[in-house]
Every structure is written in C-alpha cells, then in structure tokens.
Amino acid sequence: MNEPIVSPLAPAAFPALPPVAGATARVARARYKAWDRCDLTFITLDPGTAVAGVLTQSRCPSPEVEWCRAALPQGRARALVVNAGNSNAFTGHRGRAAVEAIAARAAAHLGCRADEVFVASTGVIGVPLPIDKAEAGLDAAFAAPPCGWEDAAATIMTTDTFTKGAVATALVGGQTVTIAGIVKGSGMIAPDMATMLGFIFTDAAVAPGFLQQMLTDANTRSFSCITVDGDTSTSDTVLAFATGKAGNPTLTAASDPGADAFQAALSQVCLELAQLVVRDGEGASKFIEVAVTGAETDVSAHRIALSIANSPLVKTAVAGEDANWGRVVMAVGKAGEPAERDRLAIRFGATQVARGGLAIEGYDEAPVAAHLKGKEIEIGVDLGLGEGRATVWTCDLTHGYIAINADYRS
C-alpha cells in the first residue's frame, strides 16, 4: 500500500504533550505487516492506576474488546499493549489465545495480574494475530527506551495520515493535573459507544467508578458524535488511565472540589481527539458540522444529525461543493424521527436556504456556494418541534475513500 498523503484537514503539528507521571510508553516492531515501522505500543502504568473504558457495541467484537470488557470492572491497570496492522477480530480461539499470551507475557514482566494488562488491536479483520510476532515484539518493547506520546501515536496508526493527540490541565484539590490523549482512526468510523482506538492518561487521582462515570459522560458528547462512513468497527476501544501521581485528594464524586474542572478538561480532550479522527477521514477534503435544533428530544436530534452526516448523497454534495439542500431534507425524512415538512428550516453556514417547507423567497445560492468552497462546512437544521438539540461531526465522501479501501489489504 502506498504511503498516504497527509489529510488537507490535518493540524499544522502534533501538540506538545507533556509526560504523565506514572505512565511510560515504549514502542517496537512486531512486523505484523510488511512495513518498516513500529507497530507495537507498550505502556506501563504505576501500581494503583485506575482504569475506565468504553467499548464497541458491535455484536462481532474482537477478543481484545472482550478481554477489556471482562477486566474493566476490577478498575485497576498496570499496562496497555496496542497492536497495529492486525485487528485479530473474527479469529476464534486462536485470536483469544493471542490476547491471553500477550497479557500473560506483559504481566510476567511487570509482576502483576494478567487482568491488569489491557490489550487493543487494529487492522485487517479475519487474520489471527501471530503469537510469535506479538511475543517477540513485546520482548523488544520491554528493552526499548521510553518514548514520547507522538511516537506512541504514530505506532498505533493504520490508514491514518497524521498523528493525533490532545492535552488539557485542570486544578483539582489545589493541584494542577494533566490529561493527555492519543487516538487513531480514519475509516470504519461510526459511533456506537466510542469509536476507533483512543487512550487517555492523567496523573490525577480518581476512583475507578467515578472515572468511568466521567469518561462515559465525555464520550456521549465526543466520540459518539462523529462518523466518517457509517461503519462501526469490531475493535473500537477508548480507555482512560488515572495514575494518581499528581497528589490531589482522590476524586470520588461530582461534588468533590475540582471534579467539575476535571470533567471539563477530560471532555475537551475527548472532543479534540474525536474531531481529529474526522479530520483524517479516509479521502476527506472537508470537515462538516451538522447541528440539529428544535427536535422533540436530544436523542431524536442526535439520530437526525447522524442521518444527515451518514448520507452518501449529502457527503458527496459537499465534496462537489453543490448547495443541494434537498438532500438534507431527504436525510431528515428518512431518519425515522418526528419531523414536519412545513416546520423544517435549513441553513448552510450563516445562510438560511429553506424554511417552512419551502426555499427562502429570493434565495441567493452564491453565499452558500462560497461557504462550500471552504474546508470547514456547517449544516444547520431546525425541526421547529421542541427543545431537543445535538451536534455531530463528519467529513465529505470523495474518490479517495474508494481508492484507500479498495487497496487496504494489499
């Protein structure tokens, strides 16, 4: 497969992510594919680290997802292993054996329980992860020097065209805590929990149950509000680790001093990471925000927004810079949610194009055409039925998406 061209929506540079006390990353080459790059990430976590996670709701999950789902309730983590190039999904008992072997080898190295080792894999579905390569890669990682977050972000990539990271700080109990995250994702992106692989690290002290509550809340407004192609992966995993090294009083409830600041910072990191995935959507040339208001409920608004964002006709119209608002009407109507044609209003950017079931009288398409020539596109829909609202983010659909996915396994 040819080296991908960096997305035109990529940020200028990877952000300056500081070290997070209690979390140490290393990378190595397991050589899961015929590529000359690191593809195994090993992150050690100090004893006492809390963990929380959101996982794919696919009914055909990978063994890694099942492993993490079983391990999460105990709330503690000592390591994370991420494999790139092979998702190990739909691989039966051999896939499960690979996950068990990885967890056992990392646990023996650290002197911890196997269920304190979390594992994630990404890549081609249907090929068992080779245990010999995984174990050799782990051994190489054990001996490797620590690396920065950008190296870790590069190592977890597959069809991504740029590394993705985000950072925020918060004042918690008189201590400044850091939250840093990395993510990979470009295709097979449709939220049904979270989506893609994302890993968040903080030096804050947070009780596992409360960390889970806050991550779930942050996910609802970030990872679950993005889509590239409407396809939910078998391997989607987002994990958050809190090492407790900042020295703040342990957060256990929303009423604790600084809990609101920590929630805001965590939500900010999750939203930035989620939007970076959309900006690296396979073949993407435009970043699209779909805002729905006036729905009967927030849930209804979210479903309508996703119907618009996932519509190939809407996405190709944006790619072609065509102000075809009729396709938005179509997407609203097919969503299966309450909508009344004669109350519907639609805008592109700041320009209202339709209201009350009709095009705006004297509608001038020129400002809409100008808006669609940009890289940041806004589509607004008001249902005129209630107070429900939601915003989701997607990208356009171009020939590049077909080219990437037609070539993916080669």
C-alpha positions as CSV (number, residue, x, y, z in Angstrom):
1,M,0.0,0.0,0.0
2,N,1.3,3.4,-0.9
3,E,2.3,5.9,1.8
4,P,-0.9,8.0,2.4
5,I,-0.9,11.7,1.6
6,V,-1.5,13.8,4.7
7,S,-5.1,14.9,5.0
8,P,-5.7,18.5,4.0
9,L,-7.6,18.9,7.2
10,A,-4.6,17.9,9.4
11,P,-3.4,20.4,12.0
12,A,-0.1,22.1,11.5
13,A,1.7,19.9,14.0
14,F,1.3,17.4,16.8
15,P,0.6,19.2,20.1
16,A,3.2,19.4,22.8
17,L,2.0,16.6,25.1
18,P,3.9,16.5,28.4
19,P,4.9,13.4,30.2
20,V,2.2,12.0,32.5
21,A,3.7,10.8,35.8
22,G,3.1,7.1,36.3
23,A,2.7,6.3,32.6
24,T,5.7,5.3,30.4
25,A,5.4,4.5,26.7
26,R,7.7,2.3,24.6
27,V,7.3,1.1,21.0
28,A,8.8,-1.7,19.0
29,R,8.5,-3.6,15.7
30,A,6.4,-6.8,15.8
31,R,6.3,-6.8,12.0
32,Y,2.6,-7.7,11.8
33,K,2.6,-6.4,8.2
34,A,5.3,-5.9,5.5
35,W,6.2,-2.4,6.7
36,D,9.2,-0.8,8.0
37,R,7.8,0.9,11.1
38,C,7.0,0.3,14.8
39,D,3.6,-1.4,15.2
40,L,3.5,-2.4,18.9
41,T,3.0,0.0,21.7
42,F,3.7,-1.0,25.3
43,I,2.7,1.5,28.1
44,T,3.4,0.7,31.7
45,L,1.3,2.2,34.5
46,D,2.3,2.5,38.1
47,P,0.6,0.4,40.8
48,G,-2.7,1.8,41.9
49,T,-3.6,3.2,38.4
50,A,-7.4,3.4,37.9
51,V,-8.9,2.5,34.5
52,A,-12.2,3.2,32.8
53,G,-13.3,2.4,29.2
54,V,-16.0,2.5,26.6
55,L,-16.1,-0.3,24.0
56,T,-17.7,-1.1,20.7
57,Q,-21.3,-2.3,20.7
58,S,-20.6,-4.4,17.7
59,R,-22.1,-7.9,18.1
60,C,-18.9,-9.3,16.5
61,P,-16.3,-7.8,18.8
62,S,-12.6,-8.7,18.8
63,P,-11.1,-10.9,21.5
64,E,-9.3,-7.8,22.7
65,V,-12.6,-6.0,23.3
66,E,-14.0,-9.0,25.2
67,W,-10.8,-9.1,27.3
68,C,-11.0,-5.4,28.2
69,R,-14.7,-5.7,28.9
70,A,-14.1,-8.5,31.4
71,A,-11.1,-6.7,33.0
72,L,-12.7,-3.2,33.4
73,P,-14.9,-4.0,36.4
74,Q,-11.9,-4.6,38.7
75,G,-10.9,-1.0,37.9
76,R,-7.0,-1.2,38.0
77,A,-4.4,-1.3,35.3
78,R,-0.6,-1.9,35.1
79,A,-0.1,-1.9,31.3
80,L,-1.6,-1.3,27.9
81,V,-0.5,-3.2,24.7
82,V,-1.6,-1.9,21.3
83,N,-1.0,-3.8,18.1
84,A,-1.4,-2.1,14.7
85,G,-1.9,-3.9,11.3
86,N,-4.0,-6.8,12.5
87,S,-7.3,-6.4,14.4
88,N,-7.3,-10.1,15.5
89,A,-11.1,-9.9,15.1
90,F,-13.2,-12.9,13.9
91,T,-10.4,-15.3,14.6
92,G,-12.0,-17.7,17.0
93,H,-10.0,-19.5,19.7
94,R,-6.6,-18.6,18.1
95,G,-7.4,-14.9,18.5
96,R,-8.3,-15.3,22.1
97,A,-5.1,-17.3,22.7
98,A,-3.1,-14.5,21.3
99,V,-4.7,-12.0,23.7
100,E,-4.1,-14.3,26.6
101,A,-0.5,-14.8,25.6
102,I,0.1,-11.0,25.3
103,A,-1.4,-10.3,28.7
104,A,0.5,-13.2,30.4
105,R,3.8,-12.1,29.0
106,A,3.3,-8.5,30.0
107,A,2.1,-9.5,33.4
108,A,5.1,-11.7,34.0
109,H,7.4,-8.9,33.0
110,L,5.7,-6.5,35.5
111,G,4.8,-8.9,38.2
112,C,1.1,-8.2,38.1
113,R,-2.1,-10.0,37.3
114,A,-3.0,-10.7,33.7
115,D,-6.3,-8.8,34.0
116,E,-4.3,-5.7,34.8
117,V,-3.0,-5.7,31.3
118,F,-5.3,-4.1,28.7
119,V,-4.9,-5.1,25.0
120,A,-6.2,-3.5,21.8
121,S,-5.5,-4.3,18.2
122,T,-6.4,-2.6,14.9
123,G,-6.1,-3.6,11.3
124,V,-7.4,-6.3,9.0
125,I,-10.2,-8.5,10.2
126,G,-10.1,-12.3,10.0
127,V,-6.4,-13.0,10.4
128,P,-5.3,-14.4,13.7
129,L,-2.6,-12.3,15.4
130,P,0.6,-14.3,15.2
131,I,1.6,-15.1,18.8
132,D,5.3,-15.4,17.9
133,K,5.5,-11.9,16.4
134,A,3.5,-10.5,19.4
135,E,5.8,-12.0,21.9
136,A,8.9,-11.0,20.1
137,G,7.5,-7.5,19.7
138,L,6.8,-7.3,23.4
139,D,10.3,-8.5,24.3
140,A,11.7,-5.8,22.1
141,A,9.4,-3.2,23.7
142,F,10.5,-4.3,27.2
143,A,14.1,-3.5,26.3
144,A,13.3,-0.3,24.3
145,P,13.9,3.2,25.8
146,P,10.9,5.2,26.8
147,C,9.4,7.4,24.1
148,G,7.1,10.4,23.8
149,W,3.4,10.5,23.1
150,E,3.9,11.3,19.4
151,D,5.9,8.1,18.8
152,A,3.2,6.2,20.6
153,A,0.5,7.9,18.5
154,A,2.4,7.0,15.3
155,T,2.8,3.4,16.3
156,I,-1.0,2.8,16.7
157,M,-1.9,4.1,13.3
158,T,-3.1,2.1,10.3
159,T,-4.6,4.1,7.4
160,D,-4.2,7.4,9.4
161,T,-2.3,10.1,7.6
162,F,-1.2,12.0,10.7
163,T,-0.6,11.5,14.4
164,K,-3.3,12.7,16.7
165,G,-3.1,13.9,20.3
166,A,-4.7,16.4,22.7
167,V,-3.9,17.7,26.2
168,A,-5.6,19.8,28.9
169,T,-5.0,20.7,32.5
170,A,-7.3,21.2,35.5
171,L,-7.0,22.4,39.0
172,V,-8.1,19.6,41.4
173,G,-7.9,20.0,45.1
174,G,-5.2,22.6,44.8
175,Q,-3.1,20.6,42.4
176,T,-2.7,21.1,38.7
177,V,-3.4,17.8,36.9
178,T,-2.6,16.9,33.3
179,I,-4.8,14.9,30.9
180,A,-3.1,13.7,27.7
181,G,-4.6,11.5,25.0
182,I,-3.7,9.9,21.7
183,V,-6.1,8.4,19.2
184,K,-6.1,6.5,15.8
185,G,-8.9,6.4,13.4
186,S,-9.6,7.2,9.8
187,G,-12.1,4.7,8.3
188,M,-14.7,2.3,9.6
189,I,-15.8,5.1,11.8
190,A,-19.3,5.3,13.1
191,P,-20.0,5.8,16.8
192,D,-21.9,3.1,18.7
193,M,-20.2,3.8,22.1
194,A,-17.0,5.4,21.2
195,T,-15.1,4.6,18.0
196,M,-11.6,3.8,16.8
197,L,-8.8,3.3,19.4
198,G,-8.2,6.1,21.9
199,F,-6.1,6.2,25.0
200,I,-6.2,8.9,27.7
201,F,-3.7,9.3,30.6
202,T,-3.9,11.6,33.6
203,D,-1.8,12.0,36.7
204,A,-4.9,12.8,38.7
205,A,-6.1,10.6,41.5
206,V,-9.6,9.4,40.5
207,A,-11.7,6.5,41.9
208,P,-12.3,3.9,39.1
209,G,-16.1,4.1,39.3
210,F,-16.1,7.9,39.1
211,L,-13.5,7.8,36.3
212,Q,-15.9,5.5,34.4
213,Q,-18.8,7.9,35.0
214,M,-16.8,10.9,33.7
215,L,-15.5,9.0,30.7
216,T,-18.9,7.8,29.7
217,D,-20.3,11.4,30.0
218,A,-17.4,12.8,27.9
219,N,-17.8,10.1,25.3
220,T,-21.5,10.9,24.9
221,R,-20.6,14.3,23.5
222,S,-17.5,13.5,21.6
223,F,-16.6,10.0,20.3
224,S,-20.3,9.2,20.0
225,C,-20.9,12.3,17.9
226,I,-18.6,11.5,15.0
227,T,-18.9,9.5,11.8
228,V,-16.8,9.0,8.7
229,D,-18.6,6.2,6.8
230,G,-21.4,4.8,9.0
231,D,-19.4,1.6,9.8
232,T,-18.9,0.5,13.4
233,S,-15.6,-1.4,14.0
234,T,-15.3,-4.7,15.7
235,S,-12.4,-3.3,17.7
236,D,-13.4,0.2,18.9
237,T,-11.8,0.9,22.3
238,V,-11.3,4.0,24.4
239,L,-9.5,3.6,27.7
240,A,-8.7,6.2,30.4
241,F,-6.0,5.7,33.0
242,A,-5.5,7.7,36.1
243,T,-2.2,7.2,37.8
244,G,-2.8,9.3,40.9
245,K,0.7,10.8,40.9
246,A,-0.4,14.5,41.0
247,G,-1.1,14.2,44.7
248,N,-4.7,15.6,44.7
249,P,-7.3,14.2,47.0
250,T,-8.9,11.3,45.2
251,L,-11.9,12.3,43.2
252,T,-14.9,10.1,44.1
253,A,-18.0,12.2,43.2
254,A,-19.2,15.2,41.2
255,S,-19.4,17.3,44.4
256,D,-15.6,17.0,45.2
257,P,-13.5,20.2,44.8
258,G,-12.2,20.3,41.2
259,A,-14.4,17.5,39.9
260,D,-16.2,19.9,37.5
261,A,-12.9,21.2,36.2
262,F,-11.5,17.7,35.7
263,Q,-14.7,16.7,33.8
264,A,-14.4,19.8,31.6
265,A,-10.8,19.0,30.8
266,L,-11.5,15.4,30.1
267,S,-14.4,16.3,27.8
268,Q,-12.2,18.8,26.0
269,V,-9.5,16.2,25.3
270,C,-12.1,13.6,24.1
271,L,-13.8,16.2,21.8
272,E,-10.5,17.3,20.3
273,L,-9.4,13.7,19.7
274,A,-12.8,12.8,18.2
275,Q,-12.7,15.7,15.8
276,L,-9.1,14.8,14.8
277,V,-10.4,11.4,13.6
278,V,-12.9,13.1,11.4
279,R,-10.3,15.5,10.0
280,D,-8.4,12.3,9.0
281,G,-11.4,10.6,7.5
282,E,-10.3,8.5,4.5
283,G,-10.2,10.7,1.5
284,A,-11.7,13.6,3.3
285,S,-11.3,17.2,2.0
286,K,-13.9,19.0,4.1
287,F,-14.8,18.9,7.8
288,I,-18.6,19.1,8.3
289,E,-20.5,20.1,11.4
290,V,-24.2,19.1,11.5
291,A,-26.2,21.0,14.1
292,V,-29.8,20.0,14.7
293,T,-32.2,22.0,16.9
294,G,-35.9,22.1,17.6
295,A,-36.3,18.3,17.8
296,E,-38.7,16.7,20.2
297,T,-35.8,15.3,22.3
298,D,-32.0,15.4,22.3
299,V,-31.9,11.7,21.4
300,S,-34.2,12.4,18.4
301,A,-31.9,15.3,17.4
302,H,-28.9,13.1,17.6
303,R,-30.4,10.5,15.3
304,I,-31.4,13.0,12.8
305,A,-28.0,14.6,12.8
306,L,-26.4,11.2,12.2
307,S,-28.8,10.5,9.4
308,I,-27.6,13.7,7.7
309,A,-23.9,13.1,8.5
310,N,-24.0,9.5,7.2
311,S,-25.9,10.2,4.0
312,P,-23.7,9.5,1.0
313,L,-25.8,11.9,-1.0
314,V,-25.2,14.8,1.4
315,K,-21.5,13.9,1.8
316,T,-20.9,13.8,-2.0
317,A,-22.8,17.0,-2.5
318,V,-20.5,18.7,0.0
319,A,-17.5,17.1,-1.8
320,G,-18.7,18.6,-5.1
321,E,-19.4,21.9,-3.4
322,D,-23.0,21.6,-4.5
323,A,-25.6,23.5,-2.5
324,N,-28.2,20.7,-2.8
325,W,-30.2,21.3,0.3
326,G,-32.9,18.8,-0.9
327,R,-30.5,16.0,0.1
328,V,-30.6,17.3,3.7
329,V,-34.4,17.2,3.5
330,M,-34.2,13.6,2.4
331,A,-31.9,12.7,5.2
332,V,-34.2,14.3,7.8
333,G,-37.2,12.5,6.4
334,K,-35.5,9.0,6.4
335,A,-34.3,9.2,10.0
336,G,-37.5,7.7,11.4
337,E,-37.8,10.6,14.0
338,P,-40.6,13.1,14.4
339,A,-40.4,15.8,11.7
340,E,-42.9,18.0,10.0
341,R,-42.1,19.2,6.5
342,D,-43.7,22.6,6.9
343,R,-41.8,23.4,10.0
344,L,-38.4,22.5,8.7
345,A,-35.7,25.1,8.3
346,I,-32.2,24.5,6.8
347,R,-29.1,26.6,6.6
348,F,-25.6,26.3,5.1
349,G,-23.1,28.3,7.2
350,A,-24.9,31.5,8.1
351,T,-27.2,31.5,5.1
352,Q,-30.8,30.3,5.5
353,V,-31.8,28.3,2.5
354,A,-35.2,26.9,3.3
355,R,-37.9,27.5,5.9
356,G,-41.5,26.3,6.4
357,G,-41.2,23.6,3.7
358,L,-40.1,26.0,1.0
359,A,-36.9,27.6,-0.3
360,I,-36.4,31.1,1.1
361,E,-38.0,33.6,-1.2
362,G,-35.4,35.3,-3.2
363,Y,-32.8,32.7,-2.1
364,D,-29.3,33.5,-3.5
365,E,-27.1,30.5,-3.8
366,A,-23.9,32.5,-4.2
367,P,-23.0,32.8,-0.4
368,V,-23.8,29.1,0.1
369,A,-21.5,28.2,-2.9
370,A,-18.8,30.3,-1.4
371,H,-19.2,28.6,2.0
372,L,-19.0,25.2,0.4
373,K,-15.6,26.1,-1.2
374,G,-14.1,26.2,2.2
375,K,-12.7,23.3,4.3
376,E,-15.0,23.9,7.3
377,I,-18.7,23.3,6.5
378,E,-21.7,24.0,8.7
379,I,-25.1,22.5,8.1
380,G,-27.9,23.6,10.4
381,V,-31.4,22.1,10.7
382,D,-34.2,23.3,12.9
383,L,-37.2,20.9,13.3
384,G,-39.5,23.5,14.9
385,L,-40.9,20.9,17.3
386,G,-39.3,21.2,20.7
387,E,-36.1,21.9,22.6
388,G,-34.0,18.9,21.5
389,R,-30.6,19.6,20.1
390,A,-27.5,17.7,19.0
391,T,-24.3,18.4,17.1
392,V,-22.3,15.7,15.2
393,W,-19.2,15.9,13.0
394,T,-18.3,14.2,9.8
395,C,-16.4,14.7,6.5
396,D,-17.2,14.6,2.9
397,L,-17.1,11.5,0.7
398,T,-14.6,11.6,-2.2
399,H,-13.0,9.2,-4.7
400,G,-10.1,9.0,-2.2
401,Y,-12.3,6.9,0.2
402,I,-12.9,4.3,-2.5
403,A,-9.2,4.2,-3.5
404,I,-8.0,3.7,0.1
405,N,-10.4,0.9,0.9
406,A,-10.0,-0.8,-2.4
407,D,-6.3,-1.0,-1.7
408,Y,-6.4,-1.6,2.0
409,R,-5.4,-5.3,2.3
410,S,-2.6,-5.1,-0.3
